[in-house]
Amino acid sequence: MEPTTTTTSSFPSTPRWNIDRPFLTGRFHQEAKVTSRFTEAKGFSVDSFSAGPDKAIGCFDAAVQELIVIDDLLSAMVGIEGRYILIKRVRGKEDNVTFQVDPSMDLALQELAKKIFPLCESFIMINQFVESRSQFKNGLVNHAFAAALRALLLDYQAMVAQLEHQFQLGRLSMQGLWFYCQPMMGSMQALSTVIQKASTNNFAGSAVLNLLQSQAKAMAGDNAVRSLLEKMTQCASNAYLGILERWVYEGVIDDPYGEFFIAENKSLQKESLTLDYDAKFWRQRYSLKDGIPSFLANIAGKILTTGKYLNVMRECGHHVQVPVSENSKLMIFGSNHHYLECIKAAYDFASSELLNLIKEKYDLIGKLRSIKHYLLLDQGDFLVHFMDISRDELTKKIDEISVEKLQSLLDLALRTTAAAADPCNEDLTCCVERSSLLKRLGALKDLEASRTFSDGNDLEEPVSITGLETFSLSYKVQWPLSIVISRKALTKYQLIFRFLFHCKHVDRQLCGAWQVHQGVRALKMRGTAISRSSLLCRSMLKFINSLLHYLTFEASLTLTSTANFVLNAKDIINTASYMPLCLLVCFLLLDFFVSSQGNKMEIYVIISDLPKLSCHASEGFWSVEEVLEPNWHIMHSRLQTAKSIDEVVQHHDFFLDKCLRECLLLLPEVLKKVEKLKSLCLQYAAATQWLISSSIDIPKLDELSDGSVGNSRSPSRALKLTTRNPSVADSILKFEKEFNAELLSLGPILSSSSQAEPYLTHLAQWILGVGKDQ
């Protein structure tokens, strides 16, 4: 990660007079520059901080020179030039200084003085850093670090004062001065190294803390230096931990200088969750920046999440604060990692509080169950009624559809069905998309199959699609439930709904076609085009029912008798929500059939003809195999054990992605074949009325209700009319060939795909079973 540097946040500026009046700073004694009497040395400017002496130090004997050098060194140790020890600035590096001695000085004294010069240079560098980093713009961490250095310099200056006192008493020699300076030498040099790196890179905030920690680790062999650097790190981090404490305990970022590793994007508002597909508010309103302190790197995500949870509760008007005690203060950290325990406790508290708030007060599970009822067709009676009353409007082109009218019809359907008891039904709205399902899938950039849909979409967009292909339901979701039920989640729900809704529409159209065939069933037209059309209609019905059974439910009923039954229960079986009632009707009829055998009463029930039931005499029990329902129960159980709102979002997203895949919406090759088959079914259903009317005298169909079934002239006349129109047989044969070809090509695709997608195995068996019936 890149180290953080000072930001351009709004902060007070340093007063100009602090620069114009040097006597107000700690460098006032260094600012008076006069020309040195010494010749300019290579690499240094001619400027020095004071005038040189009149006589060279070499004119004095060694004892006097020692006293003069000690006096000058004591001044140099606090950044003041002496008479024979001068301070020089390095050209091009204003913050770097070096010391220069009179060449005539005794060589032994020169060597001892040069050993002490690094300490003097470190003091000047540290002092300059304290002066510069105390300005407002450098941030709280630099302020705290500078304050700790200033305290250290006070101790250092106290030591120099004590040495000067010993010198005044005549008890300090050159060797003694060197002896007393050695303990401070390593510490001051280590600090000057840190300061030089921080100044060169203009570090601020967490970058300063990381630099101090890394330097402390590098000095592991020197306990004194390591302890000093750890103390500096502790002092510098106090201000940073104060920001951290407010975030994890109150959810507030109090960061005037932009040093904290969590950034807030105030332009993102919670209202955007219902509109923004990418849910940027939840992911980007608060985000991690570069330059996380190394001691917080492993729990940075948990720190971010804790504050986010507290912010959500505050946005809900639920003011909550993590209970704080003296033991939970984050103002110190160390090897005992107590601060980690405090952060974890704050995270657990925020997680549980927010989860309870959303589950209890805002009834998350109830909202999800309501969405399941409507968008996943778990409660389908309202949909059947809606499809009946909105048929004329949905068959219009997109531009001609009135969404307001559809909404009023939807409200009517909700009020007049079992959905009226749902208090959440007012949140249900309708909408009309502008493109087909395949185009919509290709436009979603985050779905793994979108590239395949957009790049290889060989199924052309219909020239004029209607509301039946583009109608969808939506759901009003309020904050904070929009965190879980975001725009992206609702879009995935809508994709599943559109697929199911269109399958239901195809099923209803084929049921209508089947009823037309049943109207002429008594004419006994075996061997004619009508009988062939009847078989094709049954195959199409079995295909669409197999698909719907796979997506929603499947039932098989055992019959202990080989008799066939006929039941006209259209109003009961048009919706999956009435499945238990359908079973009751079937069992009652079976019981009635058995009890009435003595009276020779005949009841014709062909259970396989029921649009929603597939009953076989060879099976001995009801079996339920589902896609949506099992996944819902898995998600529901996981939500009960979730410990945070992020886990809830994760489980909910996993549920939707799994449903999308198992509903074939993420399998482009399979979905395109299914859409082609559905298109053929709709074309056939639309042509059925023409096919029948072209084969049979329509008025005769009305006579069927008047008891003319037994008229011997009706079958012969129907057969005669059928043979007159060869185009009817050709049309039926064309539909049959196209449907069988597409169906046979879908079988191998499902079989091969089931190796990677095991859930397709059962659907493949059903589809292949339909193909074998042809």
Disulfide bonds with the S-S distance in Angstrom:
none
